[in-house]
Amino acid sequence: MAVAVVAGGCADQQEKYCDAVKDHQQELGEVLGGGAPDALLQALPIFEDLADEAPDDLRDEWKTVIDALEGLRRALEDAGVDPATYDRDHPPDGLSQDEQEAIDAAARRLAGQDTVTAFSGVDQQAKDVCGTPLQMG
């Protein structure tokens, strides 16, 4: 009996997550497909919502993705830099070396293997289990 309750709870959690993936797919596709330099940061609230609904086996992957995005957002915010217009090769006047290094470190973390692997994992799970990719196309 306990196994049925636990399995039912897992199924309900998975169903809620899949509903959230489907609910956000179009918006996420528009944000990520728009090509804006800050697209991933624009998608952060969507990712946070999906992480809140995620089944336990995806929590670590979502945490990796969200932590990396929040780190970049925080570094840009702390430097007073607009993520939509920031150009690493032509940094804005007044950006200190420390601020640029913090932004670079956060960007490397976001583009790093751990984050890429985590996002790939949540995307693949959405395709396989929910039948809905996180990214359109």
C-alpha positions in Angstrom: 0.0 0.0 0.0 2.8 2.5 0.9 4.5 1.8 -2.4 1.3 2.7 -4.3 1.0 5.9 -2.4 4.7 6.9 -3.1 4.4 5.9 -6.7 1.2 7.9 -7.0 2.8 10.9 -5.4 5.7 10.6 -7.9 3.3 10.3 -10.8 1.4 13.4 -9.6 4.6 15.3 -9.3 5.7 14.2 -12.8 2.4 15.2 -14.2 2.5 18.6 -12.6 6.0 19.1 -14.0 5.0 18.0 -17.5 2.0 20.4 -17.3 4.4 23.2 -16.4 6.8 22.3 -19.2 3.9 22.4 -21.7 2.5 25.6 -20.3 5.8 27.4 -20.6 7.0 25.9 -23.9 5.8 28.6 -26.3 7.0 31.5 -24.1 10.3 29.8 -23.5 10.7 29.1 -27.3 10.0 32.8 -28.0 12.4 34.0 -25.4 15.2 31.6 -26.3 14.5 31.7 -30.0 14.5 35.5 -30.2 18.3 35.7 -30.2 18.6 38.4 -27.6 22.0 38.4 -25.9 20.2 38.2 -22.5 17.7 35.5 -23.6 18.8 33.0 -20.9 18.5 35.7 -18.2 15.0 36.6 -19.5 14.1 32.9 -19.3 15.3 32.7 -15.6 11.8 33.2 -14.1 10.5 30.4 -16.4 13.3 28.1 -15.3 12.6 28.9 -11.7 9.0 28.0 -12.1 9.9 24.7 -13.8 12.4 23.9 -11.1 9.8 24.5 -8.4 7.6 21.9 -10.2 10.4 19.5 -11.0 10.4 15.9 -9.7 13.0 15.1 -7.2 15.3 13.5 -9.7 15.7 16.7 -11.6 16.2 19.1 -8.7 20.0 19.0 -8.8 20.1 19.7 -12.5 17.7 22.6 -12.3 19.7 23.9 -9.3 22.9 23.9 -11.4 21.3 25.8 -14.2 19.5 28.3 -12.0 22.6 28.9 -9.8 24.7 29.6 -12.9 22.2 32.0 -14.4 21.7 33.8 -11.1 25.4 34.1 -10.7 25.7 35.8 -14.1 22.7 38.0 -13.4 24.2 39.0 -10.0 27.6 39.8 -11.5 26.1 42.0 -14.2 23.8 43.7 -11.7 26.6 44.3 -9.2 28.6 45.9 -12.0 25.6 48.0 -13.1 25.7 46.5 -16.6 22.7 46.0 -18.8 22.8 42.3 -19.8 21.0 43.1 -23.1 23.8 45.4 -24.3 26.9 44.1 -22.5 29.8 43.4 -24.9 32.7 41.7 -23.3 35.1 42.9 -26.1 33.9 46.5 -25.6 33.0 46.9 -21.9 31.2 50.0 -20.8 33.2 52.9 -19.4 33.7 52.7 -15.7 33.6 48.9 -15.5 36.4 47.9 -13.1 38.8 45.0 -13.8 37.3 43.1 -10.8 33.7 43.6 -12.1 34.8 42.3 -15.6 36.5 39.3 -14.0 33.4 38.5 -12.0 31.2 38.7 -15.1 33.7 36.6 -17.0 33.8 34.0 -14.2 30.0 33.8 -14.1 29.8 33.5 -17.9 32.3 30.7 -17.8 30.3 28.9 -15.2 27.1 29.3 -17.2 28.9 28.0 -20.4 30.7 25.3 -18.4 30.3 21.6 -18.8 28.4 21.1 -15.6 25.7 23.6 -16.5 25.5 22.5 -20.2 25.1 18.9 -19.0 22.5 19.8 -16.5 20.4 21.8 -19.0 20.8 19.0 -21.5 19.5 16.6 -18.9 16.4 18.6 -18.0 15.7 19.2 -21.7 16.1 15.5 -22.6 13.8 14.5 -19.7 11.2 17.0 -20.9 11.3 15.4 -24.3 11.4 11.8 -23.1 8.9 11.9 -20.2 6.7 14.9 -21.0 6.9 14.6 -24.8 7.7 18.4 -24.9 11.1 19.8 -25.4 12.1 22.9 -23.4 13.4 24.5 -26.6 11.3 24.8 -29.7 12.8 23.5 -32.8 
